């Protein structure tokens, strides 16, 4: 916890604009807050745990805000590491605040949601929910909560591969929602070149 107080970037104050624009720096910042959360949870320091949880939420929103074609691979890998670290560090029997925060932001943000129009990280979220059972369970509960509030209606999507860039994307089974590849922008209604 002393590290949280004496971090060289004074991490518990507002970070510099450089950190907010650089996905690698944001991921380092997020991982730091996750570790602080783990220490606060272990030693039952609720104020620090809550503050770290809020900062993880804010930085993940910042991370989702800098996604573009030039850094999507870095962010995908980093997001996987973030989810794995959270579920490795937090036990299901612990407070669960950080798990709740990550499942909520994942479901509500347009870049990672698995319900509604798929985003740039949707395929990563689906794979992680298969890999980490507790993450899948938390996402399911977040879906139920969101749909119960009337925010979304569930729809069935299926995974497809873009014939141009070979990236996977999701679209409605009837093919109605994905008109362009979210990665390369190819018109998906055009027939494949053969």
N, C-alpha and C positions, 0 to 999 in steps of 0.2 A: 504494500500500500504506500510505502514511502516513495516508491518509484512513481506512483501516480502524482505525488506532490512535487517531485523534483525532476519530472520529465523535461528534457532540454527544449522542447518546443512548447512548454507550458500547455500541455495537451488539454487541460480542463478549462482553458480559456478558448476564445474563438480561434480556430486555426487560420493560418495565412491563406490568402487567395491562391497561392501556389499549391498548397495542399488540396484545396477544394477543386482545383482543375486537373490535378494529376491522379489518375486512377490508382497507380501504384502506391502513392502516398496515402490516399484515402484508405486503401486496403490495409496498409501498415497501421494506420490510425484505428481502424475498426478492430483489428486483431489485438491491439493494445487494450482497447476498452473491453473486449471480451475477456482478456486475462484479468483485468481489474475486477470485472463482474465476478469471475470465478473465485478470486481471493475474498471479495466482499461477501459472497455467498457462503464460502467455507467458514469464515469467521463471524458470520451473522452481523454484518454492518449494513442495515437496510438502506440508509441514506446513500451510501456509496454505491450499493448494488443498483438502486433505482437510477442514480445519476449516470452510471456506466451504461445501463440499459437504454436510457434516453439518448445518450450520445451514440450508441451503436445504431439506433433507429435513425437519427439525424444524418449520420455519415453514410448509411446505406442509401438513404434518399439522395444524398449528394452524389454517391457513386452511380446510382441509376440515372441521374441527371447528366452525367458526362459520357454516356454510352454513345458511340458512333462507330462507323465502319473501321476506323483506324485502331480502335482499342477493344473491340468486342471480344476477341480471343483472350486477351489479358483479363478482362472483367469476368468472363465465363469461368476461367480457371480460379481466379480470386474468389468469386462468389461460392464456388464449390468448396474451397478451403475454409471460407468463413462459416458456412453451414456445418461442415464436418467438425470444425473447432468448437462451435457452440454446442453441438450434440455430444461431443466427446467430453467437454468440460463440465457441462451441466447434467446432473442426474435427473431422471424423471421424477424422483421423489423430492427434489429440491423445490425452491420457491417457484420456478417455472416462468418467471417474469420475462427473461430474455428469450426463451422459446416462444412464448406468446407474442412478443414483439416481432420476432423474425417471421413467424408464420403469418401474422397480420399484414406486415409490410409486403411480404412476398405475394399475398393474395390480392392486395389492394392496388399495387403499383402496376401500371400498364406494361412495363418491361418484363415482368415476371409472372403475371397472373396466368393461371391455368383454366380459369373460367372466363368466358367472354372472348374478346379478340386477343389472340396470342401475341406475346411480346418477344423481344430479342433473347430473353433468358428462359422462356417457357420450357424449351426442351431440356435445359439444365435442371430446372426445378422438378420436372417429371422424372428424370433419371435419378436425382438425389432422393426423391420420395420413394423410389424403388430400392435404393441402396440403404437408406437410413429409415427403418420402419417407423420410428418415433416422429421423424419429420413428416412422413406421409400421413400419419395419424393426426398430427397437429394441423397440417394443411386441410385435411378433411374436416376437422372441427371448425377451422376458420371459414371454410366454404359454407358449412351449415349455418354458422353465425351470420355471415354476410347475406346469404340468401334468405335467412329468417328475418333480417331487417328490411328485406325488400330491395336490397341494392342490386342484385343480379338474379337472373334466372339461369339455371344450369342448361348447358347445351352440350351435345355430344360432338367432340372433335376427333379428328384422325390425323396421324402424322404422315406427311408427304415429304418427298425430297425434290428440291428444285433441280430441273434438268440442266440449268446453266451453271450454278455455283456449287451444287451438290450438298448444300446445307439443308437440314431438316427444319420443317415448319409445320404448324398445325392449321387445319381448316375444318369447317363444318363438314359433316359427312355428305351433305348435299352439294358441297363445293361452293356454297354461296358466299363465304366470308373472305377468303383469301383471293384477291384479284391480282396482287403483285407479290413477288418474293420479298419478305422483309429484310433480306440481306443484300441482294443484288438489284432488286427492283424490276426483275423480268416480269412481263405480262404473263400471268399463269393461264389466261384464257386462250392464248395462242397455241396452236398445235406444236408438238415437239419437232425440231428439225431432225430429219432422219436421213 
